[in-house]
């Protein structure tokens, strides 16, 4: 791990943990040492107080590690089955098998054969993977190993929402807003929201949906597999802004040959028209303040930035994403060192990023894009960033800076 002044970047292991750790009727077992899951359990309860996944560790001691003893793994699996009776057990490798070269795949197969229990071992999460690798692998494992292979489409038009992950600042509020606008625009219902507020049973039925809606690019691999398995089309993109949300809804309507409820849409656009016009007017009157700097998750940055520039009248100042694999000409990747050099005390304009960026700018707080290890989330009904109400919330936040 490199040296960080503010906060270390979450690893691939954390991506797996955050993606797989909250699924109802499942258990997540880490092949790790004593106390390894204590902090993780605490963070999960501070992030998703309603999460219903069960987190366990094998509680390895020095002797187990030094001599390569694996007995605690089968004992842990037995105890989990007897206590929880989960539909699936996910196994999360720690640094121990990564260093010792222990064959976790064989251990899982032996336990699966012994107990007749579905045990899933993700392929990524080691030293070389980062957060986005873990999230992508977690989502892929869920749709590869859990869904029923033979299932009919639901009678009512339904969808799966893929990518409602807890590293995003508004992961719950955004998901609920997406549900609301899809119900209002098409009368559609969510079959499964992955991985938020879902169970193994809901994941099993994912093949019955009419479309998969991918909110972040880490979910594309899972959506491609669902398309191959169930011939279910998918749409990648997130609804940000008034016109952005409208375009997103029209794309869904075109793919499913559905008629958009214009009365609902017109009402939503009219409701937000006043604050949007006011935001534009203030941006014109205060051009020195009406510049936006934003960084974090690529999809969130792109969606919010597009709305701010094309609809709300803001000017782009300093923009970055947090994953080098995703950078492009408009949204480059920036290291912590780059950010420290560019975001300094007295940094002007609207800033949307994470806690570390606000510290660099000498600010106490502000609207965040990514949640880090020191962020908490106790209010799942806070205002979203996505959808029509998300656009209204963003305008309101920006006006606080402009006025």
Secondary structure as UniProt FT lines:
FT   HELIX           12..20
FT   TURN            21..22
FT   STRAND          26..31
FT   TURN            34..37
FT   HELIX           38..47
FT   TURN            49..50
FT   STRAND          54..57
FT   HELIX           62..67
FT   HELIX           71..84
FT   STRAND          88..93
FT   HELIX           95..100
FT   HELIX           104..115
FT   STRAND          119..121
FT   TURN            127..128
FT   HELIX           131..145
FT   STRAND          158..162
FT   TURN            166..167
FT   TURN            169..170
FT   HELIX           171..186
FT   STRAND          189..194
FT   TURN            196..197
FT   HELIX           200..204
FT   HELIX           206..208
FT   STRAND          211..214
FT   HELIX           217..219
FT   HELIX           220..230
FT   STRAND          234..236
FT   HELIX           242..256
FT   HELIX           262..285
FT   TURN            286..289
FT   STRAND          291..296
FT   HELIX           298..310
FT   STRAND          315..321
FT   HELIX           324..326
FT   HELIX           336..342
FT   TURN            345..346
FT   STRAND          350..353
FT   HELIX           355..360
FT   TURN            361..362
FT   TURN            373..374
FT   TURN            380..381
FT   HELIX           387..402
//
